[in-house]
Amino acid sequence: MEAKPAVQIIELLSRVMEDVGAVRKGERNQAQNFNFRGIDAVVNAVSPALRKHGVVVTPEIVSNDYTTVEVGKNRTSMGHCRVTVTYKFWAPDGSYIPATVSAESMDSGDKATAKAMSVAFRTCLLQTLCLPTDETDPDHEVYERAPRQPARLKPVAPVETDELSPEQRQQLLAACAKAGIDPNVMAQNAGLEWDGDLKNSDIPALRAAFKELKSFKEGA
């Protein structure tokens, strides 16, 4: 008896598509008010036909990315996962067809990756097998990202300096002019240089020298 030639994957997938037919949207998203086809409904519809015709599906993660985002008015922290997966549909003779899909999901616990993989597999089956339905297939759960908060700038503390300000110099000059005192002589008596780097800490010495010179002039 002659052995029958191995059936190639293209023919097997055609038989799977014929057996499965359509997968209706039998589940309801109450929050956003739309019907959808969940992963369980799709797998339950496709799995018997895959087993019947000996088709095996294997996943291979191409890339995955996991971050945390804030959603809603309360800025709830959610895990956000993106995956790209290549699924291979194998026939018993070793021939296969690859199908690469991307998916993403959010979850407040530890299920973001599992959800993303489920969405990826559902998308792969729906698109590879061209499973019809009567309307578009939105995601089961929809989250609205919270608006980005403007960066809060920390107040910059004023830089403190010990240098004598121009206003303070003018006040000393005015006092010297009124008393008829040379500011250079006053600074010298204080052990300082009037044109040098005078500091706030030098004011007591300058005032003492000013009073001494003023008393000397008044006594003279």
C-alpha positions, 0 to 999 in steps of 0.5 A: 500500500502506498503511503499518503503524502503528507498534507501541507500546512496551507491545506490544513489551515484551509480545513481549520478555517472551514470547520471553525467558520465565524466566531461571534461577539458573545461577551459584553464590556459593560464599562464601554458598552460594546460586544467583543470576542474574548480569548476563551471564546476564540480558543474554544472555537478554534482548538477542536479544529486544530486538534482534528487536523493535527495543527500545533501552534507554538509561540516565540516572544520577539520582544516585550516591554514593561512599564508603569503608567497612571490612568484615570482621574485618581491617577491609579498606577497600572502595569503596562506591557507590550509584546511582539510574538511570532506564532508558528502553525505546524503541520505533521510533516514539519511545514509551518506558517509564521504569524507575528503580532503585537499586543499590549495590556494594562493591569493593576496587579501582576497580570499585564504580561499574561493579558498581553499574551492572551490578546496577542494569541487571540489576534493571531488566530482571528487574523491568520484564520480570517475568523469573521464577525459582524463588527469591529473587535475593540479591546475588552478593557480600555484605559484612559491615560491621565494627563501628564503633570507639569514638572514641579520646580523646587524653589531656589534658595537665594544665594547668600553673600557676605560682600558689601552691597552698593547700597551699603557703600553709598550709605557709608559714603553719605555718612562720611560726606556729611561728617566731612570724613575721608572714606579712605582714611576711615577704611585705613583706621579700620585696617581695611581698603575702601576700594578692596573687597569689603564685607558685611563683617567689616561694618562694625570695624568701619563704624568704629573707625567712623565714630573715632574720626568723627569724635576727633573732628568734633573735638578739634 
